[in-house]
Amino acid sequence: MSLLNDRMKVGKLLLSLIEVYTPPGGEAKLHSTLFKLTRGLGLRDTYVDDVGNFFVSCGRGSTKIMLASHLDTVPGKIEAFFDGEYVYGRGAVDAKGPFLSFLLAASEVAESISGVEVQVAGLVQEELDGLGAKHLVDEGFRADHVLVGEPTSLSIAIAYRGSITVEVWARTRGGHSSAPYIGESALDRILAFILEVRENFGGSSYEEATYAVTTLNAGDWPGRLPEKARAHVNIRFPKSYEAESAMKTLLEIAKKHGVQLKVIDSTPPVESRLDSKIVRAMMKGCLKNGLKPKIVKKTGTSDMNTLAKLTNSIAAFGPGDSRLAHTRDERISVDDLIKASKIISTALLELAKLP
């Protein structure tokens, strides 16, 4: 009997992954659990690369399909449990649920697929700097088709926006809060920078550039103007937007307001074609499993932005509501996880039919 017919077993498998706390840098703690889990699924060709990415494969052939999700989660432990319908806990949605759906799909086709190699990859530090995906690109990893495991509510994601994260800081002489007009506040400089960033990047839709202030630190006493201030600002932008233009604008605003700026991360946007082989195969997978295909463009970024350098046949897919990711309410429906596994396994068989 297929494991996909047993909701309780699938739920317990996901719970075993979630119970291992894996913020960026802690993914190695999950490896022993994964070796045991994959052996139980009949997947034995496993290894870990030199940055900690976990791989398991099945099938043989010149065509290579990679199912890539990530092992790390945002920091912050929350209680992990399974109530028979939903699995709760950090990583349930982002992205251990999608990752398990990849492992289950590979297990389903391991004995029947031919002419292709299917490789499931659990990548590291997606939530930090994308080290795992960047390492694959730098090392010349080869894949003809890539499916990225992210929570998409069983929709097929063909696009993710680009991202620029900067750290900004200022140093001033400070002063007494009773006479701010003769003092100098580092916080005022940072706030002036942020307000002008808002004027330039204050969009409210996928097709517009948006900004977010994610950290802000200043001051050490209620009666003293801050001598030091620091913030992190994140800019997101669609494929139609020029990353170079965004960076130029940020530098000009920083210079105008006397703050220093350092680029923490710059990730290009990605958008796949609807007629790419992986998208077509996923659409067929949905239809054959009774689900009307839905195409979406995501406002965030993912390892898809980086892995697009490997192939044009790339998309993202997975169970889970992305609105619950990074929250204390993170949970995923086991039924959706099972449905995702069936759709993906069907898509793998469709790809194996292609010349």
Beta strands, then each sheet from edge to edge (+ up, - down):
strand 1: 45-48
strand 2: 54-58
strand 3: 63-70
strand 4: 81-82
strand 5: 86-88
strand 6: 116-123
strand 7: 145-149
strand 8: 156-160
strand 9: 162-171
strand 10: 175-176
strand 11: 210-218
strand 12: 224-225
strand 13: 228-237
strand 14: 260-267
strand 15: 270-271
strand 16: 295-298
strand 17: 314-317
strand 18: 331-333
sheet 1: 1+ 2- 6+ 3+ 7+ 17+
sheet 2: 4+ 5- 18+
sheet 3: 15+ 8- 16-
sheet 4: 11+ 13- 9+ 14-
sheet 5: 10+ 12-
end
